[in-house]
Amino acid sequence: MADAPPPYSEVPKGDKGAPDYPPATGYGTTQAGGYPPPQAGYPPPQGGYPPTQPGYQTGSTSATVVVNQPAVTVVQTFTETPVRTQCPHCRADIITATTYDAGTFSWLICVILCLVGCNLGCCLLPFCMDGCQDVVHSCPNCRQQISRWGRM
């Protein structure tokens, strides 16, 4: 191992075996301020704000912008549960009172039960069951009917 060449950093510059590299430019060298020197083909950087574009005013001007928003329409769905709404009659913010009333579905089930043979009183069961009747929503303040939700 006596003939092994010395490491790269120990090779003298005058030795014919070591390549002669040009001085490094770019990444290894810096100019004042710690920035690399500008590369060819790019203009030198300029400080400050960019020039104003044509059509824009500089100075203190104020403008008022009016934006018209579309009206929001809320669709209230009435089902068999009480609903929070505004009464159209007394304009109060309320939770509707619900009652059950016989409707088309109750009568249809009654007729079907009669045709099947349940005409001794069993055909009247749909009028006693809330699940077969329509739901009436009313205002607890003014007692006016707001909506009716039918089963059919």
Long-range contacts (C-beta under 8 A, 24 or more apart in sequence): 76-147, 78-135, 78-137, 78-146, 78-147, 78-148, 78-149, 79-135, 79-149, 80-130, 80-135, 80-149, 82-137, 83-137, 85-146, 87-139, 87-141, 87-142, 87-144, 87-146, 88-146, 89-139, 89-142, 89-144, 89-146, 90-139, 90-141, 90-142, 90-144, 92-139, 92-141, 92-142, 94-139, 94-140, 94-141, 95-140, 96-137, 96-138, 96-139, 96-140, 96-146, 96-147, 97-137, 97-138, 97-139, 97-140, 98-135, 98-136, 98-137, 98-138, 99-135, 99-136, 99-138, 100-130, 100-133, 100-134, 100-135, 100-136, 101-133, 101-134, 101-135, 101-136, 101-148, 102-126, 102-127, 102-133, 102-134, 103-133, 103-134, 103-150, 103-151, 103-152, 104-134, 104-150, 104-151, 104-152, 105-132, 105-133, 105-134, 105-150, 105-151, 105-152, 106-132, 106-133, 106-134, 106-151, 108-152
